C-alpha cells in the first residue's frame, strides 16, 4: 500500500500537468497552375514581425502547412509573383483550412476563416460596383449624377452595417480582434459606441 500511494500521486500529477492536448491546424492549398512548382510559399505572422515565418515548396500546384497556435497570418509568394497570386489572410485555428491561391484567392474550412471569406467576398463585390458607378459618375450630369451619388451613399451605409454586424458576431476571437482594428473607423459613432459597450 505504501508503494502504490506515491505511484498514484505521481500519475495524478502527470495527468493534470499534461492536460488536454492542443489541437492543431492543417492548411491545404492549391494554385491555378504547375508553373509555380518549385516556388516557395510563406506563412507569415500578420501582427508580430518577429514571429516565426513558415515556408514550404510548391509541388504539383499544391502546398501544405501544419502546426499549433491560433493567430492571424498571411500567405504570400515572393514579391514578383504577388500581382498574379493574391496575398491571403488566414487564421490558424484548429481544423483543416482549404486555400485556393489565385489572382483572387479564397480561404475556407473553419469557422473564422469562413467568416473572413464571407467578408472578403462582400468587400470585393462592393468595390466592383463602387468602381463602376464612380467611372460613370465622371461623365454624368444633372439628375443622373445625383442618382449615382445616392447609390454610392447607400452602398457605403450597407457596407457600414455589414461591418458592424460582422464585428458584433466575431467579438473578441482572433478574427474579431484583428478586424476591429481595421474596421472600427468605418463605423458610425453610434455603432462604435455600441461595439465598445459589448
Backbone as a printed PyTorch tensor [residue, N CA C, xyz], in Angstrom:
tensor([[[  0.8290,  -1.2090,   0.0000],
         [  0.0000,   0.0000,   0.0000],
         [  0.8610,   1.2570,   0.0000]],

        [[  1.9720,   1.2290,   0.7770],
         [  2.8700,   2.3770,   0.8510],
         [  3.5300,   2.6530,  -0.4960]],

        [[  3.7520,   1.5930,  -1.2770],
         [  4.3850,   1.7480,  -2.5840],
         [  3.3970,   2.3310,  -3.5960]],

        [[  2.1510,   1.8730,  -3.5400],
         [  1.1520,   2.2860,  -4.5400],
         [  0.7300,   3.7460,  -4.4020]],

        [[  0.6700,   4.2680,  -3.1780],
         [  0.2230,   5.6560,  -2.9790],
         [  1.1530,   6.6720,  -3.6490]],

        [[  2.4980,   6.5560,  -3.4560],
         [  3.3670,   7.5110,  -4.1690],
         [  3.2430,   7.3880,  -5.6900]],

        [[  3.1010,   6.1670,  -6.2030],
         [  2.9420,   5.9860,  -7.6420],
         [  1.6450,   6.6290,  -8.1420]],

        [[  0.5700,   6.4400,  -7.3760],
         [ -0.7110,   7.0360,  -7.7280],
         [ -0.6090,   8.5600,  -7.7360]],

        [[  0.1150,   9.1090,  -6.7650],
         [  0.3250,  10.5530,  -6.6780],
         [  1.0840,  11.0750,  -7.9010]],

        [[  2.1370,  10.3570,  -8.3010],
         [  2.9440,  10.7570,  -9.4640],
         [  2.1070,  10.7240, -10.7380]],

        [[  1.3320,   9.6270, -10.9190],
         [  0.4880,   9.5190, -12.1170],
         [ -0.5630,  10.6190, -12.1670]],

        [[ -1.1200,  10.9660, -11.0050],
         [ -2.1190,  12.0370, -10.9370],
         [ -1.5030,  13.3710, -11.3600]],

        [[ -0.2800,  13.6720, -10.8680],
         [  0.4050,  14.9130, -11.2410],
         [  0.7130,  14.9490, -12.7280]],

        [[  1.1560,  13.8190, -13.2690],
         [  1.4510,  13.7590, -14.6940],
         [  0.2010,  13.9990, -15.5220]],

        [[ -0.9190,  13.4010, -15.0980],
         [ -2.1730,  13.5480, -15.8290],
         [ -2.6510,  14.9930, -15.8110]],

        [[ -2.5880,  15.6320, -14.6490],
         [ -3.0260,  17.0270, -14.5220],
         [ -2.0920,  17.9450, -15.3040]],

        [[ -0.7780,  17.6720, -15.2380],
         [  0.2110,  18.5050, -15.9150],
         [  0.0670,  18.4690, -17.4250]],

        [[ -0.3000,  17.3070, -17.9430],
         [ -0.4240,  17.1860, -19.3930],
         [ -1.6480,  17.9170, -19.9060]],

        [[ -2.7560,  17.7900, -19.1910],
         [ -3.9870,  18.4410, -19.6310],
         [ -4.4360,  17.9380, -20.9800]],

        [[ -5.3070,  18.7100, -21.6070],
         [ -5.8000,  18.3390, -22.9320],
         [ -4.7770,  18.7390, -23.9850]],

        [[ -4.4830,  17.8550, -24.9240],
         [ -3.5470,  18.2340, -25.9820],
         [ -4.1510,  19.3260, -26.8690]],

        [[ -3.3250,  20.2770, -27.2480],
         [ -3.7880,  21.3770, -28.0960],
         [ -3.9870,  20.8730, -29.5190]],

        [[ -5.1700,  21.1320, -30.0570],
         [ -5.4430,  20.7110, -31.4270],
         [ -4.7200,  21.6260, -32.4040]],

        [[ -4.2860,  21.0510, -33.4970],
         [ -3.5250,  21.8060, -34.4720],
         [ -4.3480,  22.1700, -35.7000]],

        [[ -3.7100,  22.8870, -36.5950],
         [ -4.3280,  23.2710, -37.8580],
         [ -3.5660,  22.6100, -39.0040]],

        [[ -4.2800,  22.4030, -40.0890],
         [ -3.6770,  21.9380, -41.3310],
         [ -4.1790,  22.8690, -42.4290]],

        [[ -3.2600,  23.4210, -43.2010],
         [ -3.6200,  24.2570, -44.3450],
         [ -3.3180,  23.4630, -45.6080]],

        [[ -4.3510,  23.2060, -46.3880],
         [ -4.1870,  22.5050, -47.6620],
         [ -4.4810,  23.4960, -48.7790]],

        [[ -3.4870,  23.7650, -49.6200],
         [ -3.6430,  24.7910, -50.6350],
         [ -3.3950,  24.3070, -52.0460]],

        [[ -4.0390,  24.9810, -52.9910],
         [ -3.8310,  24.7050, -54.4120],
         [ -3.5570,  26.0100, -55.1430]],

        [[ -2.8880,  25.8940, -56.2760],
         [ -2.6240,  27.0310, -57.1660],
         [ -3.1980,  26.7260, -58.5340]],

        [[ -3.3710,  27.7380, -59.3910],
         [ -4.0460,  27.5170, -60.6710],
         [ -3.2120,  26.7550, -61.6990]],

        [[ -1.9010,  26.6520, -61.4590],
         [ -1.0540,  26.0530, -62.4880],
         [  0.2260,  25.4950, -61.8700]],

        [[  0.7970,  24.5090, -62.5350],
         [  2.0770,  23.9560, -62.0880],
         [  3.2470,  24.8750, -62.4350]],

        [[  2.9720,  25.9830, -63.0770],
         [  4.0270,  26.9450, -63.3860],
         [  4.6960,  27.4580, -62.1080]],

        [[  3.9720,  27.3570, -60.9780],
         [  4.5050,  27.8250, -59.6970],
         [  5.2620,  26.7340, -58.9430]],

        [[  5.3200,  25.5300, -59.4850],
         [  6.0640,  24.4490, -58.8400],
         [  7.5230,  24.8530, -58.6470]],

        [[  8.0310,  24.5420, -57.4810],
         [  9.4110,  24.9040, -57.1630],
         [  9.5410,  26.2350, -56.4490]],

        [[  8.4800,  27.0560, -56.5030],
         [  8.4730,  28.3230, -55.7660],
         [  8.1800,  28.0410, -54.2870]],

        [[  8.5860,  28.9640, -53.4430],
         [  8.2870,  28.8640, -52.0100],
         [  7.0670,  29.7270, -51.6930]],

        [[  6.2200,  29.2030, -50.8120],
         [  5.0990,  29.9950, -50.2980],
         [  5.3020,  30.1550, -48.8040]],

        [[  5.0000,  31.3450, -48.2980],
         [  5.3310,  31.6950, -46.9170],
         [  4.0630,  31.9320, -46.0910]],

        [[  4.1140,  31.4870, -44.8520],
         [  3.0460,  31.7200, -43.8790],
         [  3.6310,  32.6490, -42.8220]],

        [[  3.2290,  33.9260, -42.8980],
         [  3.8980,  34.9910, -42.1560],
         [  2.9880,  35.5440, -41.0620]],

        [[  3.4990,  35.7490, -39.8420],
         [  2.6840,  36.3840, -38.7990],
         [  2.2370,  37.7750, -39.2470]],

        [[  0.9740,  38.0690, -39.0620],
         [  0.4260,  39.3440, -39.5290],
         [  0.7500,  40.4950, -38.5840]],

        [[  0.7560,  40.2180, -37.2950],
         [  0.9100,  41.3050, -36.3250],
         [  2.2050,  41.2400, -35.5320]],

        [[  2.9510,  40.1750, -35.6800],
         [  4.1910,  40.0250, -34.9340],
         [  5.3590,  39.8750, -35.9110]],

        [[  6.0150,  40.9860, -36.2760],
         [  7.0730,  40.9180, -37.2820],
         [  8.2540,  40.0400, -36.8730]],

        [[  8.3940,  39.7960, -35.5770],
         [  9.4920,  38.9570, -35.0930],
         [  9.0550,  37.4870, -34.9340]],

        [[  7.8000,  37.1970, -35.2900],
         [  7.3010,  35.8280, -35.1530],
         [  7.8940,  34.8990, -36.2040]],

        [[  7.6260,  33.6240, -36.0240],
         [  8.1930,  32.6130, -36.9070],
         [  7.5200,  32.6190, -38.2670]],

        [[  8.3250,  32.6300, -39.3200],
         [  7.8260,  32.5280, -40.6940],
         [  7.9960,  31.0830, -41.1460]],

        [[  6.9030,  30.4550, -41.5400],
         [  6.9620,  29.0950, -42.0790],
         [  6.9950,  29.1690, -43.6010]],

        [[  7.6150,  28.1940, -44.2200],
         [  7.6510,  28.1680, -45.6830],
         [  7.6700,  26.7290, -46.1740]],

        [[  7.0630,  26.5100, -47.3300],
         [  7.1040,  25.2040, -47.9820],
         [  7.2710,  25.4220, -49.4870]],

        [[  7.8110,  24.4110, -50.1410],
         [  7.9850,  24.4840, -51.5910],
         [  6.7350,  23.9410, -52.2680]],

        [[  6.2770,  24.6490, -53.2760],
         [  5.0850,  24.2430, -54.0300],
         [  5.4430,  23.0710, -54.9420]],

        [[  4.5760,  22.0660, -54.9570],
         [  4.7760,  20.8970, -55.8330],
         [  3.4180,  20.4400, -56.3420]],

        [[  3.3450,  20.1170, -57.6210],
         [  2.0870,  19.6640, -58.2400],
         [  0.9510,  20.6690, -58.0070]],

        [[  1.2940,  21.9360, -58.0920],
         [  0.3270,  23.0370, -57.9150],
         [ -0.3900,  22.9680, -56.5680]],

        [[  0.3290,  22.5110, -55.5480],
         [ -0.2790,  22.4250, -54.2170],
         [  0.7800,  22.6250, -53.1320]],

        [[  0.2930,  22.8650, -51.9230],
         [  1.1810,  23.0440, -50.7740],
         [  0.4060,  22.7150, -49.5060]],

        [[  1.1390,  22.5290, -48.4110],
         [  0.5030,  22.1870, -47.1440],
         [  1.3400,  22.7090, -45.9820]],

        [[  0.6500,  23.2610, -44.9940],
         [  1.2680,  23.6680, -43.7360],
         [  0.5310,  22.9670, -42.5960]],

        [[  1.2030,  22.7530, -41.4850],
         [  0.5290,  22.2720, -40.2870],
         [  1.2460,  22.8330, -39.0670]],

        [[  0.5070,  22.9620, -37.9870],
         [  1.1130,  23.4950, -36.7740],
         [  0.0820,  23.6860, -35.6870]],

        [[  0.4950,  24.3640, -34.6260],
         [ -0.3830,  24.6570, -33.4990],
         [ -0.2580,  26.1320, -33.1610]],

        [[ -1.2870,  26.6510, -32.5450],
         [ -1.2820,  28.0520, -32.1390],
         [ -2.1500,  28.8950, -33.0510]],

        [[ -3.1430,  29.5460, -32.4580],
         [ -4.0890,  30.3420, -33.2460],
         [ -3.6310,  31.7860, -33.3390]],

        [[ -3.4770,  32.2720, -34.5710],
         [ -3.1270,  33.6710, -34.7980],
         [ -3.4820,  34.0650, -36.2260]],

        [[ -3.4760,  35.3580, -36.4730],
         [ -3.7200,  35.8780, -37.8050],
         [ -2.4020,  35.8370, -38.5720]],

        [[ -2.4360,  35.2040, -39.7410],
         [ -1.2400,  35.1120, -40.5820],
         [ -1.6010,  35.4810, -42.0190]],

        [[ -0.5730,  35.6240, -42.8380],
         [ -0.7940,  35.9190, -44.2470],
         [  0.0310,  34.9430, -45.0870]],

        [[ -0.6160,  34.4120, -46.1240],
         [  0.0550,  33.5360, -47.0810],
         [  0.5170,  34.3780, -48.2650]],

        [[  1.7950,  34.2490, -48.6400],
         [  2.2880,  35.0320, -49.7690],
         [  3.4310,  34.3160, -50.4710]],

        [[  3.5500,  34.6260, -51.7570],
         [  4.6920,  34.1770, -52.5370],
         [  5.7210,  35.2970, -52.5680]],

        [[  6.8230,  35.0640, -53.2720],
         [  7.8190,  36.1280, -53.3820],
         [  7.2090,  37.3370, -54.0860]],

        [[  7.8240,  38.4840, -53.8590],
         [  7.2540,  39.7650, -54.2610],
         [  6.8660,  39.8210, -55.7420]],

        [[  7.7090,  39.2980, -56.6220],
         [  7.4610,  39.3980, -58.0690],
         [  6.2190,  38.6360, -58.5080]],

        [[  5.7580,  37.6680, -57.7110],
         [  4.5930,  36.8600, -58.0760],
         [  3.2890,  37.3630, -57.4560]],

        [[  3.3830,  38.3240, -56.5810],
         [  2.1830,  38.7810, -55.8690],
         [  1.1380,  39.4570, -56.7550]],

        [[  1.5050,  40.0590, -57.8990],
         [  0.4520,  40.5630, -58.7810],
         [ -0.4060,  39.4530, -59.3910]],

        [[  0.1090,  38.2270, -59.4100],
         [ -0.6060,  37.1000, -60.0280],
         [ -1.2850,  36.1990, -58.9950]],

        [[ -0.6840,  36.1240, -57.8170],
         [ -1.2380,  35.2950, -56.7310],
         [ -1.4830,  36.2070, -55.5270]],

        [[ -2.7330,  36.4160, -55.2270],
         [ -3.1450,  37.3420, -54.1660],
         [ -2.6490,  36.8870, -52.7920]],

        [[ -2.1600,  37.8280, -52.0130],
         [ -1.8440,  37.5320, -50.6150],
         [ -3.1560,  37.2280, -49.8940]],

        [[ -3.1180,  36.2630, -48.9750],
         [ -4.3460,  35.8410, -48.3100],
         [ -4.1860,  35.8210, -46.7980]],

        [[ -5.1240,  36.4630, -46.1130],
         [ -5.1800,  36.3480, -44.6620],
         [ -5.7240,  34.9770, -44.2960]],

        [[ -5.1760,  34.4000, -43.2350],
         [ -5.6520,  33.1030, -42.7560],
         [ -5.5140,  33.0640, -41.2420]],

        [[ -6.5210,  32.4930, -40.5770],
         [ -6.4600,  32.3080, -39.1310],
         [ -6.0710,  30.8560, -38.8830]],

        [[ -4.9910,  30.6480, -38.1600],
         [ -4.5110,  29.2880, -37.9200],
         [ -5.2570,  28.6700, -36.7410]],

        [[ -6.5640,  28.5560, -36.9060],
         [ -7.3790,  27.9340, -35.8530],
         [ -7.4270,  26.4220, -36.0880]],

        [[ -7.7330,  25.6420, -35.0420],
         [ -7.7520,  24.1900, -35.1860],
         [ -8.7020,  23.7240, -36.2870]],

        [[ -8.2470,  22.7480, -37.0610],
         [ -9.0590,  22.1920, -38.1310],
         [ -8.3150,  22.2050, -39.4490]],

        [[ -9.0160,  21.8030, -40.4880],
         [ -8.4310,  21.7850, -41.8300],
         [ -8.9010,  23.0150, -42.5920]],

        [[ -7.9480,  23.7820, -43.0790],
         [ -8.2080,  25.0400, -43.7760],
         [ -7.8760,  24.8350, -45.2470]],

        [[ -8.8320,  25.1530, -46.1120],
         [ -8.6550,  24.9560, -47.5570],
         [ -8.3710,  26.3050, -48.2200]],

        [[ -7.2470,  26.3780, -48.9120],
         [ -6.8210,  27.6200, -49.5460],
         [ -6.7740,  27.4380, -51.0500]],

        [[ -7.3780,  28.3820, -51.7500],
         [ -7.2370,  28.4570, -53.2000],
         [ -6.4240,  29.7140, -53.4820]],

        [[ -5.1590,  29.5230, -53.8370],
         [ -4.2780,  30.6590, -54.1210],
         [ -4.3680,  30.9790, -55.6070]],

        [[ -4.8200,  32.1990, -55.9040],
         [ -5.0310,  32.6020, -57.2920],
         [ -5.0230,  34.1280, -57.3490]],

        [[ -5.3400,  34.6860, -58.5210],
         [ -5.3940,  36.1380, -58.6250],
         [ -6.4440,  36.7030, -57.6690]],

        [[ -7.5350,  35.9640, -57.4890],
         [ -8.4850,  36.2250, -56.4060],
         [ -8.6130,  34.9140, -55.6460]],

        [[ -8.0190,  34.8500, -54.4870],
         [ -7.9600,  33.6080, -53.7240],
         [ -9.0790,  33.4730, -52.7210]],

        [[ -9.0950,  32.3250, -52.0520],
         [-10.1020,  32.0900, -51.0140],
         [ -9.5210,  31.2080, -49.9250]],

        [[-10.0640,  31.3770, -48.7090],
         [ -9.6620,  30.5800, -47.5450],
         [-10.9220,  30.1460, -46.8350]],

        [[-11.1280,  28.8270, -46.7210],
         [-12.3490,  28.3010, -46.0970],
         [-12.0370,  27.0480, -45.2850]],

        [[-13.0450,  26.5860, -44.5450],
         [-12.9180,  25.2950, -43.8710],
         [-13.0930,  25.3220, -42.3700]],

        [[-12.8230,  26.4610, -41.7300],
         [-13.0020,  26.5960, -40.2860],
         [-13.8710,  27.8250, -40.0260]],

        [[-14.5000,  27.9120, -38.8550],
         [-15.4740,  28.9930, -38.6210],
         [-14.9550,  30.4090, -38.8840]],

        [[-13.7940,  30.7460, -38.3330],
         [-13.2960,  32.1120, -38.5130],
         [-12.8490,  32.3710, -39.9520]],

        [[-12.2410,  31.3790, -40.5860],
         [-11.8340,  31.5600, -41.9790],
         [-13.0380,  31.6600, -42.9050]],

        [[-14.1010,  30.9110, -42.6070],
         [-15.3380,  31.0350, -43.3890],
         [-15.9210,  32.4410, -43.2570]],

        [[-15.9130,  32.9730, -42.0360],
         [-16.4380,  34.3250, -41.8000],
         [-15.5850,  35.3690, -42.5190]],

        [[-14.2680,  35.1970, -42.4790],
         [-13.3680,  36.1230, -43.1660],
         [-13.5960,  36.0860, -44.6710]],

        [[-13.8020,  34.8920, -45.2270],
         [-14.0500,  34.7670, -46.6610],
         [-15.3620,  35.4370, -47.0540]],

        [[-16.3790,  35.2850, -46.2130],
         [-17.6700,  35.9410, -46.4750],
         [-17.4960,  37.4630, -46.5040]],

        [[-16.7310,  37.9950, -45.5440],
         [-16.4780,  39.4420, -45.5090],
         [-15.7060,  39.8700, -46.7540]],

        [[-14.6900,  39.0890, -47.1210],
         [-13.8450,  39.4120, -48.2880],
         [-14.6760,  39.4510, -49.5660]],

        [[-15.5560,  38.4730, -49.7470],
         [-16.3900,  38.4280, -50.9540],
         [-17.3510,  39.6100, -51.0090]],

        [[-17.9130,  39.9630, -49.8540],
         [-18.7920,  41.1270, -49.8000],
         [-18.0270,  42.3910, -50.1740]],

        [[-16.8290,  42.5220, -49.6580],
         [-15.9990,  43.6990, -49.9220],
         [-15.6160,  43.7840, -51.3980]],

        [[-15.2220,  42.6480, -51.9840],
         [-14.8100,  42.6410, -53.3870],
         [-15.9740,  42.9820, -54.3200]],

        [[-17.1620,  42.4420, -54.0370],
         [-18.3410,  42.7600, -54.8490],
         [-18.6880,  44.2390, -54.7270]],

        [[-18.6360,  44.7550, -53.5090],
         [-18.9260,  46.1630, -53.2760],
         [-17.9620,  47.0730, -54.0070]],

        [[-16.6790,  46.7080, -54.0200],
         [-15.6780,  47.5350, -54.6930],
         [-15.8790,  47.5370, -56.2070]],

        [[-16.3100,  46.4080, -56.7710],
         [-16.5930,  46.3540, -58.2100],
         [-17.7240,  47.3060, -58.5770]],

        [[-18.7930,  47.2700, -57.7760],
         [-19.9360,  48.1510, -58.0330],
         [-19.5280,  49.6040, -57.8300]],

        [[-18.7850,  49.8660, -56.7670],
         [-18.3440,  51.2290, -56.4650],
         [-17.5050,  51.8020, -57.6230]],

        [[-16.5380,  50.9970, -58.1100],
         [-15.6860,  51.4650, -59.2080],
         [-16.4960,  51.7320, -60.4790]],

        [[-17.4610,  50.8570, -60.7590],
         [-18.2900,  51.0160, -61.9540],
         [-19.0890,  52.3120, -61.8990]],

        [[-19.7160,  52.5630, -60.7530],
         [-20.5200,  53.7840, -60.6050],
         [-19.6150,  55.0170, -60.6250]],

        [[-18.4790,  54.9190, -59.9750],
         [-17.5630,  56.0660, -59.9140],
         [-17.0670,  56.4540, -61.3050]],

        [[-16.8050,  55.4610, -62.1610],
         [-16.3750,  55.7430, -63.5370],
         [-17.4880,  56.4410, -64.3230]],

        [[-18.7230,  55.9720, -64.1620],
         [-19.8620,  56.5810, -64.8580],
         [-20.1190,  58.0000, -64.3550]],

        [[-19.8340,  58.1980, -63.0860],
         [-20.0850,  59.5000, -62.4590],
         [-19.2060,  60.5950, -63.0580]],

        [[-18.0470,  60.2060, -63.5950],
         [-17.1310,  61.1910, -64.1850],
         [-17.7780,  61.9610, -65.3450]],

        [[-18.6910,  61.2810, -66.0670],
         [-19.3240,  61.9090, -67.2320],
         [-20.8150,  62.2150, -67.0220]],

        [[-21.3100,  61.9200, -65.8340],
         [-22.7460,  62.1280, -65.5770],
         [-23.0260,  63.5950, -65.2420]],

        [[-24.2410,  64.0260, -65.5760],
         [-24.6570,  65.3930, -65.2520],
         [-26.0900,  65.3860, -64.7280]],

        [[-26.4460,  66.4380, -64.0330],
         [-27.8290,  66.6290, -63.5810],
         [-28.3390,  65.5210, -62.6760]],

        [[-29.5730,  65.0660, -62.9850],
         [-30.2320,  64.0540, -62.1660],
         [-29.4660,  62.7370, -62.1360]],

        [[-28.8090,  62.4170, -63.2430],
         [-28.0240,  61.1710, -63.2850],
         [-26.9200,  61.1740, -62.2380]],

        [[-26.2140,  62.2920, -62.1300],
         [-25.1220,  62.3640, -61.1540],
         [-25.6630,  62.3000, -59.7240]],

        [[-26.8050,  62.9710, -59.4740],
         [-27.4170,  62.9290, -58.1380],
         [-27.8500,  61.5090, -57.7810]],

        [[-28.4160,  60.8070, -58.7620],
         [-28.8550,  59.4210, -58.5260],
         [-27.6570,  58.5220, -58.2120]],

        [[-26.5610,  58.7130, -58.9420],
         [-25.3670,  57.8860, -58.7120],
         [-24.7390,  58.1660, -57.3510]],

        [[-24.7190,  59.4210, -56.9560],
         [-24.1950,  59.7760, -55.6310],
         [-25.0470,  59.1320, -54.5460]],

        [[-26.3600,  59.1140, -54.7640],
         [-27.2700,  58.4820, -53.8080],
         [-27.0070,  56.9840, -53.6950]],

        [[-26.7420,  56.3400, -54.8400],
         [-26.4260,  54.9020, -54.8420],
         [-25.1220,  54.6510, -54.0930]],

        [[-24.1230,  55.5020, -54.3160],
         [-22.8490,  55.3470, -53.6020],
         [-23.0370,  55.5000, -52.0970]],

        [[-23.8770,  56.4560, -51.7120],
         [-24.1590,  56.6540, -50.2810],
         [-24.8220,  55.4200, -49.6750]],

        [[-25.7660,  54.8310, -50.4090],
         [-26.4600,  53.6460, -49.8970],
         [-25.5140,  52.4440, -49.8240]],

        [[-24.5840,  52.3540, -50.7670],
         [-23.5720,  51.2840, -50.7190],
         [-22.6910,  51.4290, -49.4870]],

        [[-22.3190,  52.6660, -49.1860],
         [-21.4880,  52.9210, -48.0090],
         [-22.2120,  52.5050, -46.7290]],

        [[-23.4880,  52.8680, -46.6190],
         [-24.2810,  52.5210, -45.4240],
         [-24.4390,  51.0090, -45.3200]],

        [[-24.6600,  50.3520, -46.4530],
         [-24.8000,  48.8930, -46.4680],
         [-23.5180,  48.2270, -45.9690]],

        [[-22.3720,  48.7000, -46.4490],
         [-21.0960,  48.1290, -46.0140],
         [-20.8390,  48.4290, -44.5400]],

        [[-21.1850,  49.6170, -44.1250],
         [-21.0310,  50.0180, -42.7310],
         [-21.8240,  49.0820, -41.8120]],

        [[-23.0720,  48.8050, -42.1850],
         [-23.9180,  47.9190, -41.3820],
         [-23.3860,  46.4850, -41.3850]],

        [[-22.9030,  46.0330, -42.5410],
         [-22.3290,  44.6830, -42.6300],
         [-21.1070,  44.5710, -41.7110]],

        [[-20.2420,  45.5800, -41.7390],
         [-19.0480,  45.5670, -40.8910],
         [-19.4100,  45.5530, -39.4120]],

        [[-20.4170,  46.3360, -39.0630],
         [-20.8440,  46.3920, -37.6570],
         [-21.3510,  45.0270, -37.1920]],

        [[-22.2410,  44.4150, -37.9700],
         [-22.7790,  43.1000, -37.5990],
         [-21.6880,  42.0350, -37.5820]],

        [[-20.7470,  42.1420, -38.5200],
         [-19.6230,  41.2170, -38.5840],
         [-18.7960,  41.2880, -37.2920]],

        [[-18.4630,  42.5020, -36.8620],
         [-17.6610,  42.6780, -35.6460],
         [-18.4270,  42.2500, -34.4020]],

        [[-19.7310,  42.5110, -34.3820],
         [-20.5510,  42.0820, -33.2520],
         [-20.5490,  40.5620, -33.1330]],

        [[-20.6050,  39.8800, -34.2620],
         [-20.6550,  38.4180, -34.2590],
         [-19.3110,  37.8030, -33.8690]],

        [[-18.2180,  38.3710, -34.3660],
         [-16.8850,  37.8040, -34.0900],
         [-16.3820,  38.1400, -32.6870]],

        [[-16.8270,  39.2710, -32.1580],
         [-16.4860,  39.7210, -30.8080],
         [-14.9840,  39.7110, -30.5720]],

        [[-14.5190,  38.9240, -29.5660],
         [-13.1020,  39.0040, -29.1920],
         [-12.3060,  37.7760, -29.6080]],

        [[-12.7790,  37.0490, -30.6270],
         [-11.9470,  35.9560, -31.1190],
         [-10.7840,  36.5480, -31.9380]],

        [[ -9.9260,  35.7080, -32.4520],
         [ -8.7350,  36.1820, -33.1710],
         [ -9.1090,  37.0620, -34.3590]],

        [[-10.0940,  36.6270, -35.1340],
         [-10.5450,  37.4070, -36.2900],
         [-11.1630,  38.7320, -35.8540]],

        [[-12.0150,  38.6700, -34.8360],
         [-12.6950,  39.8720, -34.3550],
         [-11.7300,  40.9380, -33.8700]],

        [[-10.7240,  40.5290, -33.1060],
         [ -9.7410,  41.4950, -32.5860],
         [ -8.9660,  42.1520, -33.7290]],

        [[ -8.5730,  41.3510, -34.7060],
         [ -7.7950,  41.8830, -35.8210],
         [ -8.6370,  42.8310, -36.6860]],

        [[ -9.8350,  42.3820, -37.0630],
         [-10.6710,  43.1740, -37.9550],
         [-11.1980,  44.4390, -37.2820]],

        [[-11.3420,  44.3970, -35.9900],
         [-11.8180,  45.5800, -35.2730],
         [-10.8530,  46.7550, -35.4580]],

        [[ -9.5490,  46.4380, -35.4740],
         [ -8.5480,  47.4910, -35.6700],
         [ -8.6940,  48.1390, -37.0450]],

        [[ -9.0940,  47.3450, -38.0310],
         [ -9.2260,  47.8640, -39.4010],
         [-10.5640,  48.5390, -39.6440]],

        [[-11.6380,  47.9530, -39.0980],
         [-12.9880,  48.3590, -39.4990],
         [-13.6630,  49.3570, -38.5740]],

        [[-13.1770,  49.4990, -37.3550],
         [-13.8740,  50.3450, -36.3850],
         [-14.0590,  51.7650, -36.8960]],

        [[-13.0370,  52.3050, -37.5660],
         [-13.1180,  53.6890, -38.0470],
         [-14.1610,  53.8590, -39.1540]],

        [[-14.5570,  52.7580, -39.7990],
         [-15.5540,  52.8500, -40.8760],
         [-16.9800,  52.9120, -40.3350]],

        [[-17.1500,  52.6630, -39.0390],
         [-18.4870,  52.6330, -38.4450],
         [-18.9530,  54.0310, -38.0560]],

        [[-20.2720,  54.1530, -37.8980],
         [-20.8260,  55.4120, -37.3970],
         [-20.4590,  55.5560, -35.9200]],

        [[-20.5760,  56.7550, -35.3930],
         [-20.2840,  56.9820, -33.9690],
         [-21.1650,  56.1230, -33.0850]],

        [[-22.4290,  55.9970, -33.4680],
         [-23.3630,  55.1820, -32.6880],
         [-22.9390,  53.7140, -32.6970]],

        [[-22.5490,  53.2070, -33.8660],
         [-22.1150,  51.8170, -33.9690],
         [-20.8380,  51.5790, -33.1720]],

        [[-19.9090,  52.5340, -33.2190],
         [-18.6810,  52.4010, -32.4440],
         [-18.9860,  52.3400, -30.9590]],

        [[-19.8980,  53.1860, -30.5170],
         [-20.2800,  53.2230, -29.0970],
         [-20.9010,  51.8920, -28.6680]],

        [[-21.8040,  51.3610, -29.4890],
         [-22.4520,  50.0790, -29.1610],
         [-21.4310,  48.9460, -29.1510]],

        [[-20.5120,  48.9940, -30.0890],
         [-19.4690,  47.9690, -30.1550],
         [-18.5920,  48.0070, -28.9060]],

        [[-18.2380,  49.2060, -28.4720],
         [-17.4080,  49.3500, -27.2660],
         [-18.1460,  48.8890, -26.0150]],

        [[-19.4480,  49.0790, -25.9860],
         [-20.2510,  48.6450, -24.8410],
         [-20.2650,  47.1260, -24.7050]],

        [[-20.2420,  46.4530, -25.8620],
         [-20.3060,  44.9820, -25.8550],
         [-18.9270,  44.3670, -25.7440]]])
